[in-house]
Amino acid sequence: MSTSTDQRTGPGSRQGAGPGQPPAALTLDEPTIGRLVADTSRHLSSLIRAEIALAKTELKISATAGGIGAALIAVAGLLAVLAVVMLSFAAAYFIVMAGLDEAWAFLIVFGFYLLVATVLALLALRRFKKVKPPEQTIATTKDTVATLRSR
């Protein structure tokens, strides 16, 4: 008995498709349906993991920009409160020493610190505008969904 090739002949054999045609050989390299499904599942799983990692990276960058903006707002608020309460007295009395009435001196100091707080708030808003959605992740996910639906 020979072990090199399949010796079967008959209707189920793969000897040839007809006269003059070479035999169709079944090789071990041909993927089976189960193998194709497993490979597709593995690749899809890897793709989803990569999309999630990309989203995390993009959101981390945006969250950092948002965090800096929030910190600037907090600093602006703190400075506004502390400046109005503590430094306004000293500055107002320096203005009074220059010869202006106390009420006007305190109003000038208050306006100055309010201006500083406004500038800091505007800087924070500029930082907030830099916070963006994860555009690259959204685009690649849409492409993936479109590709999967077309198959």
PyMOL commands that set and color helices and strands:
alter all, ss='L'
color gray80, all
select helices_A, chain A and resi 33-97+102-128+135-150
alter helices_A, ss='H'
color red, helices_A
deselect
rebuild
show_as cartoon
